[in-house]
Amino acid sequence: MVGEECVMFSTLLYITKGKSTELEGDTALRLAREMGSHLSVLLTSVASPPPVGAHMESVSTAWLGERQADQDRLARRSLALDTHFKGRISSYDIEEAYTEIFNMDNVVGYRARFADAMALGPDILGDPSLLDAVLDGSLFHARVPVLIDPLRNFSWDQNSVLIAWSDTPETAAAVRASIPVLKRARSVQILVVDPDGDRELAAELRSYLAHHHITPSIDSLMTQGRTVAETIEVYAERIQSGLIVMGAYGHSRLRERIFGGVTRSLIEQIRRPLFLAR
């Protein structure tokens, strides 16, 4: 059993569509058991918007039937997941979230308020509109750190962790939130992209981490025609990083969705686990 001093996050919220009980269930179990945490699972399903127009009356019956079928399907997934968990983890709960896409961020945000960290199932990554809603709810409504693990192979222990550092409140928040992870890492590397005044700030960051008994190295890399996201990924590949810690959405969400940004680019091109906070 994991000792209390080893518990990093007492409650982990895992968000998934739950279509694959074994894959998603095993991933959630592994992440929670490694931390000795209570596991909360939020099973999500996006509801179709109500019909409008001249034939609304005839369409609404089919629409109501579709909604009921969706809810029944979600309930079966919840039951299957509950069966999968029994006897394999001592503390867990499962909740269903069936709502329209425009309300999903509110549902996720409310649920995330009562978690120390959140992890996304890979199935969420494959649904851009749902992913946006989930990230909005966690990062902006609840301000809870998010782990994105695209290959289901992340382990909290003995990782080589890369901190993508910039002089922003979002990045500082990500570092603070990741302290429990950094303490269990095999190595911690700070990367400053296109350094200017940031390099001196990274030295202060190293001093801050030293107070937590974390000894990082500091390096810098110029973009040289690449995007910042590409530069971070190139460096992460070079050092075989098992996790990238970074601040999320230093620019507005709308600006990143229209013009792109480091957060958006890394999520869309994700090759390794990301730990995001703001």
Residue pairs with C-beta under 8 A, 6 or more apart in sequence:
1 36
2 33
2 34
2 35
2 36
3 36
4 36
6 36
6 184
7 35
7 36
7 37
8 35
8 37
8 117
8 156
8 180
8 181
8 183
8 184
9 35
9 37
9 115
9 116
9 117
9 180
10 37
10 38
10 116
11 37
11 38
11 40
11 114
11 115
11 116
11 117
12 28
12 31
12 32
12 35
12 37
12 38
12 39
12 40
12 115
12 116
12 117
12 118
12 119
13 40
13 41
13 42
13 111
13 112
13 114
13 115
13 117
13 118
13 119
13 144
14 24
14 27
14 28
14 31
14 32
14 39
14 40
14 41
14 42
14 118
14 119
14 120
14 121
15 41
15 42
15 44
15 108
15 118
15 119
15 120
15 121
15 124
15 134
16 24
16 28
16 41
16 42
16 43
16 44
16 120
16 121
16 123
16 124
17 24
17 43
17 44
17 45
17 121
17 123
17 124
17 127
18 24
18 41
18 43
18 44
18 74
18 77
18 78
18 80
18 81
18 121
19 77
19 123
20 123
21 77
21 80
21 81
21 84
22 84
23 152
24 81
24 121
24 123
25 81
25 84
25 85
27 121
27 149
27 152
28 39
28 41
28 119
28 121
29 39
29 85
29 88
29 89
30 155
31 39
31 119
31 147
31 149
31 154
31 156
32 38
32 39
32 89
32 92
33 89
34 155
34 156
34 157
35 156
37 116
38 91
38 92
38 93
39 85
39 89
39 91
39 92
39 93
40 92
40 93
40 94
40 95
40 111
40 114
40 115
41 81
41 92
41 93
41 94
41 95
42 95
42 96
42 97
42 108
42 111
43 74
43 77
43 78
43 81
43 94
43 95
43 96
43 97
44 97
44 98
44 104
44 108
44 124
44 130
44 134
45 70
45 71
45 73
45 74
45 96
45 97
45 98
46 99
46 100
46 101
46 104
46 129
46 130
47 67
47 70
47 98
47 99
47 100
48 63
48 66
48 67
48 70
48 100
49 100
50 60
50 63
51 59
51 60
51 63
53 59
70 98
71 96
71 98
74 96
74 98
75 96
78 94
78 96
81 94
82 94
85 92
85 94
95 111
97 104
97 107
97 108
97 111
99 107
101 129
101 130
101 133
104 130
104 133
104 134
104 137
105 133
105 134
105 136
105 137
105 140
105 141
106 137
106 141
107 137
108 133
108 134
108 136
108 137
108 138
108 141
108 142
109 136
109 137
109 138
109 140
109 141
109 142
110 137
110 141
110 142
111 137
112 118
112 137
112 138
112 141
112 142
112 144
113 141
113 142
113 144
115 142
115 144
116 144
117 144
117 145
117 146
117 147
117 177
118 138
118 144
118 145
118 146
118 147
119 146
119 147
119 148
119 149
120 131
120 134
120 146
120 147
120 148
120 149
122 149
122 150
122 151
122 152
124 130
124 131
124 134
125 131
125 148
125 150
125 267
125 270
131 267
132 257
135 146
135 248
135 267
135 276
136 253
138 144
138 146
139 146
139 248
139 249
139 276
139 277
139 278
140 249
140 253
140 278
143 173
143 277
143 278
144 277
145 174
145 177
145 178
145 275
145 276
145 277
146 248
146 274
146 275
146 276
146 277
147 154
147 273
147 274
147 275
148 267
148 270
148 273
148 274
148 276
149 273
150 270
150 271
150 272
150 273
151 272
154 242
154 243
154 273
155 242
156 181
156 184
157 184
158 184
158 185
158 186
159 181
159 184
159 185
159 186
159 241
159 242
159 243
160 185
160 186
160 187
160 189
160 239
160 240
160 241
160 242
160 243
161 178
161 181
161 182
161 185
161 187
161 188
161 189
161 241
161 242
161 243
161 244
161 245
162 189
162 191
162 232
162 235
162 236
162 239
162 241
162 243
162 244
162 245
163 174
163 175
163 178
163 188
163 189
163 190
163 191
163 205
163 216
163 245
163 246
164 171
164 191
164 193
164 232
164 244
164 245
164 246
164 262
165 171
165 175
165 190
165 191
165 192
165 198
165 201
165 202
165 205
166 192
166 193
166 198
166 247
166 250
167 197
167 198
167 201
168 247
168 250
169 247
169 278
170 247
170 248
170 249
170 250
170 277
170 278
171 246
171 247
171 250
172 247
173 247
173 277
173 278
174 245
174 246
174 247
174 248
174 275
174 276
174 277
174 278
175 182
175 205
175 208
175 209
175 245
176 277
177 275
177 277
178 245
178 275
178 277
179 212
179 214
181 243
181 245
181 275
182 188
182 209
182 212
182 214
182 216
182 245
183 212
183 213
183 214
185 214
185 243
187 217
188 209
188 214
188 215
188 216
188 217
189 216
189 217
189 218
189 219
189 239
189 241
190 202
190 205
190 206
190 216
190 217
190 218
190 219
191 219
191 220
191 221
191 232
191 235
192 198
192 199
192 202
192 218
192 219
192 220
192 221
193 220
193 221
193 222
193 223
193 228
193 231
193 232
194 220
194 222
194 223
194 228
195 202
195 220
199 218
199 220
202 218
203 218
205 216
206 216
206 218
209 215
209 216
219 235
221 231
221 234
221 235
222 231
223 230
223 231
224 231
226 234
227 262
227 265
228 262
228 265
229 262
229 265
229 266
229 269
230 265
232 244
232 246
232 262
232 266
233 266
233 269
233 271
235 241
236 244
236 272
237 271
241 272
242 272
242 273
243 272
243 273
243 274
243 275
244 266
244 272
244 273
244 274
244 275
245 275
246 262
246 263
246 266
246 274
246 275
246 276
247 276
247 277
247 278
248 263
248 276
248 277
248 278
249 256
249 261
249 263
249 278
250 261
250 262
250 263
251 261
255 261
256 263
256 264
257 264
263 276
266 274
267 274
